[in-house]
């Protein structure tokens, strides 16, 4: 699909009563990848749901840094995951003012690709049921090219779950962790660059900063996602 055609198609999908479903592998992906999209879709009267696949609890280095501890056991991870859930809810409150529906599946952080390789169907069943219940007119997934295994696996599960339903909605993908080869070649280029106004940029940045657990070590890198455009690829 040509870039102009893709942008026009997305514009037509971000309308009143649209039903947008976003899959976020971890708390923070909702604003890093789709903070502008959420704002613009809600402004046009769309309905949005974000499903968080994990709670982001396997995040040892920021946790060690902030909590001044070396050993991180199951209870510490669970507490960290709860903290990250609250950060995601605060982020979506800024982006959506209470209008975004959420679901947290609490699956193993950094373990989604293993579930896929092992043929675990529990996530597939959960997503299929979520899709049927929500009836999305647009599905937003992490890119299949993402360097992070949870992102690639979420893409696989999302695509497969969509195929298990009679739904024929378009799919939009966002890329957070670019592989080094893509950084060097700058390919493939995004089909769509959603233009963000200064106020939308500012709100996206404030949503990103809600993820305080990530700011200690990654504030500069994360803040760079609040730019004038938000890149996506699109397929019918």
C-alpha positions as CSV (number, residue, x, y, z in Angstrom):
1,X,0.0,0.0,0.0
2,X,1.3,3.4,-0.9
3,X,2.1,5.7,2.1
4,X,-0.6,8.3,1.1
5,X,-3.2,5.6,0.7
6,X,-2.2,4.1,4.1
7,X,-2.4,7.5,5.8
8,X,-5.8,8.1,4.2
9,X,-7.0,4.7,5.3
10,X,-6.0,5.3,8.9
11,X,-7.6,8.7,8.9
12,X,-10.9,7.1,7.8
13,X,-10.6,4.5,10.6
14,X,-10.1,7.1,13.4
15,X,-13.7,8.1,13.4
16,X,-16.5,8.4,15.9
17,X,-17.6,5.0,17.3
18,X,-14.5,3.3,16.0
19,X,-13.4,0.4,18.2
20,X,-9.6,0.3,18.6
21,X,-7.8,-2.5,20.4
22,X,-4.1,-2.0,21.3
23,X,-1.8,-4.8,22.5
24,X,1.0,-3.6,24.7
25,X,3.6,-6.2,25.8
26,X,4.6,-4.1,28.8
27,X,3.5,-1.0,30.7
28,X,5.0,2.0,28.9
29,X,4.4,0.6,25.4
30,X,0.9,2.2,25.4
31,X,2.4,5.7,25.4
32,X,5.7,5.1,23.7
33,X,4.1,3.4,20.6
34,X,0.6,4.8,20.6
35,X,0.4,7.9,22.8
36,X,-0.5,10.2,19.8
37,X,-2.9,7.7,18.2
38,X,-4.8,7.3,21.5
39,X,-5.3,11.1,21.8
40,X,-6.4,11.7,18.2
41,X,-8.7,8.7,18.1
42,X,-10.4,9.7,21.4
43,X,-10.8,13.3,20.1
44,X,-12.8,11.9,17.2
45,X,-15.1,9.8,19.5
46,X,-13.4,6.4,19.1
47,X,-13.5,3.7,21.8
48,X,-10.2,2.3,22.9
49,X,-9.1,-0.7,24.9
50,X,-5.4,-1.5,25.8
51,X,-4.5,-5.0,26.7
52,X,-1.2,-5.3,28.7
53,X,0.3,-8.8,28.1
54,X,2.7,-8.6,31.0
55,X,3.1,-6.3,34.1
56,X,6.7,-5.6,33.2
57,X,7.9,-7.2,36.4
58,X,11.1,-8.7,35.0
59,X,12.9,-5.4,35.0
60,X,15.8,-6.0,37.3
61,X,18.3,-3.2,36.6
62,X,15.9,-0.3,37.2
63,X,14.5,-2.1,40.2
64,X,18.0,-2.7,41.6
65,X,18.9,1.0,41.0
66,X,15.8,2.5,42.6
67,X,15.4,0.1,45.5
68,X,19.1,-0.2,46.3
69,X,18.9,-4.0,46.4
70,X,20.7,-6.8,44.5
71,X,18.5,-9.8,45.1
72,X,15.1,-9.7,43.5
73,X,12.8,-12.6,44.3
74,X,9.3,-13.4,43.4
75,X,7.7,-11.1,45.9
76,X,9.9,-8.2,44.8
77,X,9.1,-8.8,41.2
78,X,5.3,-9.0,41.9
79,X,5.5,-5.7,43.8
80,X,7.4,-4.0,41.0
81,X,4.9,-5.3,38.5
82,X,2.0,-3.7,40.5
83,X,3.9,-0.5,40.6
84,X,4.3,-0.6,36.8
85,X,0.6,-1.3,36.4
86,X,-0.2,1.9,38.3
87,X,2.2,3.8,36.1
88,X,0.4,2.6,33.0
89,X,-3.0,3.6,34.4
90,X,-1.6,7.0,35.3
91,X,-0.2,7.3,31.7
92,X,-3.5,6.5,30.2
93,X,-5.3,8.9,32.5
94,X,-3.2,11.7,31.0
95,X,-3.7,10.4,27.4
96,X,-7.3,9.5,27.7
97,X,-8.9,11.1,30.7
98,X,-10.4,7.9,32.0
99,X,-11.9,6.9,28.6
100,X,-9.5,4.1,27.8
101,X,-10.5,0.6,28.9
102,X,-7.7,-1.6,30.2
103,X,-7.0,-5.3,30.8
104,X,-3.8,-6.7,32.4
105,X,-3.1,-10.4,31.7
106,X,-0.1,-10.7,34.0
107,X,1.8,-13.2,31.8
108,X,5.6,-13.7,32.3
109,X,7.6,-10.7,31.3
110,X,10.4,-11.7,28.9
111,X,8.6,-15.1,28.5
112,X,6.0,-14.6,25.8
113,X,8.1,-16.0,23.0
114,X,8.8,-19.1,25.0
115,X,5.1,-19.6,25.4
116,X,4.7,-19.3,21.7
117,X,7.5,-21.8,21.0
118,X,6.1,-24.2,23.5
119,X,2.7,-24.1,21.8
120,X,0.9,-22.6,24.8
121,X,-2.6,-21.7,23.7
122,X,-3.8,-19.9,26.8
123,X,-2.8,-16.5,25.6
124,X,-4.2,-17.3,22.2
125,X,-7.6,-18.2,23.7
126,X,-7.6,-15.1,26.0
127,X,-6.9,-12.8,23.0
128,X,-9.4,-14.5,20.8
129,X,-12.1,-14.0,23.5
130,X,-11.0,-10.4,24.0
131,X,-11.3,-9.7,20.2
132,X,-14.7,-11.3,19.9
133,X,-16.0,-9.3,23.0
134,X,-14.5,-6.0,21.9
135,X,-15.2,-6.3,18.1
136,X,-12.4,-4.0,17.1
137,X,-12.5,-2.0,13.9
138,X,-8.7,-1.5,14.1
139,X,-6.1,-3.7,15.8
140,X,-2.8,-2.2,16.9
141,X,0.1,-4.5,17.5
142,X,3.9,-4.4,18.2
143,X,5.9,-4.8,15.0
144,X,7.0,-8.3,13.9
145,X,10.5,-6.7,13.4
146,X,10.9,-5.5,17.0
147,X,14.1,-6.6,18.7
148,X,12.4,-7.5,21.9
149,X,11.1,-11.0,22.0
150,X,7.9,-10.1,23.9
151,X,7.0,-7.7,21.2
152,X,7.6,-10.2,18.3
153,X,5.6,-12.8,20.2
154,X,2.8,-10.5,21.0
155,X,2.6,-9.7,17.3
156,X,2.4,-13.4,16.5
157,X,-0.3,-14.1,19.1
158,X,-2.3,-11.1,18.0
159,X,-2.2,-12.0,14.3
160,X,-3.1,-15.6,15.0
161,X,-5.9,-14.7,17.4
162,X,-7.4,-12.4,14.8
163,X,-7.3,-15.2,12.3
164,X,-9.3,-17.4,14.8
165,X,-12.2,-14.9,14.6
166,X,-14.5,-13.8,11.8
167,X,-13.2,-10.3,12.2
168,X,-11.6,-8.6,9.2
169,X,-10.3,-5.4,10.8
170,X,-7.1,-3.7,9.6
171,X,-3.9,-4.1,11.6
172,X,-1.5,-1.2,12.5
173,X,1.9,-2.0,13.9
174,X,4.3,0.1,16.0
175,X,8.1,-0.4,16.5
176,X,9.8,0.3,19.9
177,X,13.1,-1.6,19.9
178,X,14.7,-1.2,16.4
179,X,17.1,-4.0,15.4
180,X,20.6,-2.7,14.7
181,X,20.4,-3.5,11.0
182,X,17.2,-1.4,10.7
183,X,19.0,1.4,12.5
184,X,21.9,1.3,10.0
185,X,19.8,0.9,6.8
186,X,16.8,2.9,8.0
187,X,14.6,0.2,6.3
188,X,11.9,-0.6,6.2
189,X,10.6,2.9,6.6
190,X,7.2,3.4,8.3
191,X,4.2,3.8,5.9
192,X,2.5,6.3,8.2
193,X,3.8,9.1,10.2
194,X,1.0,10.4,12.4
195,X,1.5,14.2,12.8
196,X,1.3,15.3,16.4
197,X,0.5,18.9,17.5
198,X,2.6,20.5,20.1
199,X,-0.1,19.9,22.8
200,X,-0.3,16.2,21.8
201,X,3.5,16.0,22.0
202,X,3.5,17.5,25.4
203,X,0.7,15.2,26.6
204,X,2.6,12.2,25.2
205,X,5.7,13.3,27.0
206,X,3.9,13.7,30.3
207,X,2.4,10.2,29.9
208,X,5.8,8.8,29.3
209,X,7.2,10.5,32.4
210,X,4.5,8.7,34.4
211,X,6.6,5.6,34.1
212,X,8.8,6.6,36.9
213,X,10.4,3.2,37.3
214,X,11.8,3.6,33.8
215,X,12.9,7.2,34.1
216,X,16.0,6.6,36.3
217,X,17.9,4.8,33.6
218,X,16.0,5.6,30.4
219,X,14.5,9.0,30.6
220,X,16.5,10.5,27.7
221,X,15.8,7.5,25.4
222,X,12.1,7.3,26.3
223,X,11.5,11.0,26.0
224,X,12.7,10.9,22.3
225,X,9.5,9.0,21.5
226,X,7.5,12.2,22.1
227,X,8.4,13.7,18.7
228,X,6.4,15.5,16.1
229,X,5.3,12.3,14.4
230,X,4.4,8.8,15.5
231,X,5.4,6.1,13.0
232,X,3.3,3.0,12.0
233,X,3.0,0.4,9.4
234,X,-0.5,-0.6,8.1
235,X,-2.0,-3.6,6.5
236,X,-5.6,-4.5,5.5
